[in-house]
């Protein structure tokens, strides 16, 4: 377990966290849609997307999930793995890596540093594993705000890609 700034506590996740992670994802879709962003994650609640529940279940059993809490309430989630999703049109790194498969935070607590705390935890876990490279991909649409968020957290853009019409950006951070 990890205590961070602003009272955020990060702990390992488990299958018991599936409902909380789905709630975070569903509320993120609503939040984005309320701001006119229907391209990033669409308009269907994540829990109702085909394969959405199963994917989150897999995240909590086959990968390395972490939950950020404020006052014992889940307010963010991070999932690390050893590489990108095979559904993404991305080349392997060519070296050992940790890959952020999911990062989501509760927008009702925006400005508390939840996403940054989870990324700092990802850096710690990557170092602990003896790996030097941490990568993530994200939506590169809109005004590039999400890419800028990762840049503020120490990541450097590498390559852009398209998944259908969805513009993506891979970012990397050396942690060694």
C-alpha positions in Angstrom: 0.0 0.0 0.0 1.1 3.5 -0.7 0.2 6.8 0.8 0.6 9.8 -1.4 0.0 13.5 -1.5 -3.5 14.9 -1.0 -4.6 11.9 1.1 -4.6 9.5 -1.8 -3.8 5.9 -0.9 -2.9 3.4 -3.6 -3.4 -0.3 -3.0 -3.3 -3.4 -5.2 -6.6 -4.1 -6.9 -8.5 -7.4 -6.9 -11.6 -9.0 -8.5 -13.6 -7.4 -5.7 -12.8 -4.0 -7.3 -14.5 -4.8 -10.7 -17.7 -2.9 -9.8 -15.8 0.2 -8.6 -13.6 0.2 -11.8 -16.7 -0.1 -14.0 -18.3 2.8 -12.1 -15.2 4.9 -12.7 -15.2 4.1 -16.4 -19.0 4.7 -16.7 -18.8 8.0 -15.0 -15.8 9.0 -17.1 -17.9 8.4 -20.3 -20.7 10.6 -18.9 -18.2 13.3 -17.9 -16.6 13.3 -21.4 -19.9 13.3 -23.2 -21.2 16.2 -21.1 -18.2 18.2 -22.4 -18.9 17.2 -26.0 -16.3 14.5 -26.2 -18.0 11.5 -27.8 -15.0 10.4 -29.8 -12.6 9.3 -27.1 -14.6 6.5 -25.4 -17.9 6.8 -27.3 -21.3 7.3 -25.7 -22.1 3.8 -24.4 -21.4 3.2 -20.7 -18.3 1.0 -20.5 -20.2 -1.6 -18.4 -22.6 -2.0 -21.3 -20.0 -2.2 -24.1 -19.6 -5.7 -25.6 -16.7 -7.3 -23.7 -16.3 -4.3 -21.3 -17.1 -6.2 -18.0 -15.0 -9.2 -19.1 -12.1 -6.9 -19.9 -12.2 -5.3 -16.4 -12.5 -8.7 -14.9 -9.3 -9.8 -16.8 -7.6 -6.6 -15.7 -8.1 -7.6 -12.1 -7.1 -11.2 -12.5 -4.4 -11.4 -15.2 -2.7 -8.0 -15.0 -1.4 -5.7 -12.2 -4.3 -3.5 -11.0 -4.0 -0.7 -8.5 -6.8 1.3 -6.9 -6.4 4.9 -5.7 -8.6 5.7 -2.7 -9.7 8.8 -0.8 -11.1 8.0 2.6 -11.4 4.3 1.7 -13.4 5.2 -1.4 -12.1 4.2 -4.9 -11.4 7.3 -6.9 -9.0 6.0 -9.6 -7.6 2.9 -11.2 -4.4 1.9 -12.9 -3.7 -1.4 -14.7 -0.1 -2.3 -15.7 1.0 -5.1 -18.0 4.1 -6.2 -19.9 3.0 -4.6 -23.2 0.2 -3.0 -25.2 -3.1 -4.6 -26.0 -2.8 -6.9 -29.1 -5.9 -5.0 -30.4 -3.8 -1.9 -30.8 -1.7 -1.4 -34.0 1.5 -1.0 -32.0 4.9 -2.5 -32.5 6.6 -4.2 -29.6 9.1 -2.0 -27.7 12.0 -4.4 -28.5 12.9 -4.5 -24.8 11.2 -5.3 -21.5 8.6 -2.8 -20.6 5.6 -2.0 -18.4 2.6 -0.7 -20.1 -0.3 1.4 -18.7 -3.3 -0.5 -20.0 -5.8 1.6 -18.0 -5.8 4.9 -16.2 -9.0 6.4 -15.0 -9.9 8.8 -12.2 -13.1 10.1 -10.7 -13.6 13.6 -12.2 -15.6 14.6 -9.1 -12.1 14.8 -7.5 -10.4 16.6 -10.3 -7.3 18.6 -9.3 -6.5 16.2 -6.4 -3.6 14.6 -8.4 -5.2 11.2 -8.6 -3.9 10.4 -12.1 -0.5 11.8 -11.4 -0.3 9.7 -8.2 -1.2 6.6 -10.1 1.4 7.3 -12.8 4.0 7.9 -10.1 3.0 4.5 -8.7 3.4 3.0 -12.1 7.0 4.4 -12.2 7.7 2.8 -8.8 6.3 -0.6 -9.9 8.3 -0.5 -13.1 11.5 0.2 -11.3 10.7 -2.4 -8.7 10.4 -4.9 -11.5 13.8 -4.0 -12.8 12.4 -2.6 -16.0 13.6 0.8 -17.5 10.7 1.5 -19.9 7.2 2.6 -19.1 4.8 3.2 -22.0 1.2 4.3 -22.4 -1.1 5.0 -25.4 -3.9 7.5 -25.3 -6.4 9.4 -27.4 -4.7 12.1 -29.3 -7.9 13.9 -30.4 -9.5 17.0 -29.1 -7.0 19.7 -28.3 -4.3 17.1 -27.3 -5.1 17.7 -23.6 -4.6 14.0 -22.7 -1.2 13.9 -24.4 -0.2 17.0 -22.6 -1.3 15.4 -19.2 1.1 12.5 -19.8 3.9 15.0 -20.9 3.4 16.9 -17.6 3.9 13.6 -15.9 7.3 12.9 -17.5 6.3 11.0 -20.6 7.6 11.8 -24.1 5.5 11.3 -27.3 6.9 8.6 -29.5 4.6 7.5 -32.4 1.1 8.3 -33.4 -1.3 5.8 -34.8 -4.9 5.4 -36.0 -7.3 2.7 -34.8 -9.9 3.2 -37.5 -10.7 6.9 -37.2 -9.5 7.0 -33.5 -6.2 9.0 -33.3 -3.8 7.6 -30.8 -0.4 8.6 -29.3 2.2 6.4 -27.7 4.2 8.0 -25.0 7.3 6.6 -23.2 9.1 7.3 -20.0 12.5 6.0 -18.9 12.5 5.2 -15.2 16.0 3.8 -14.5 
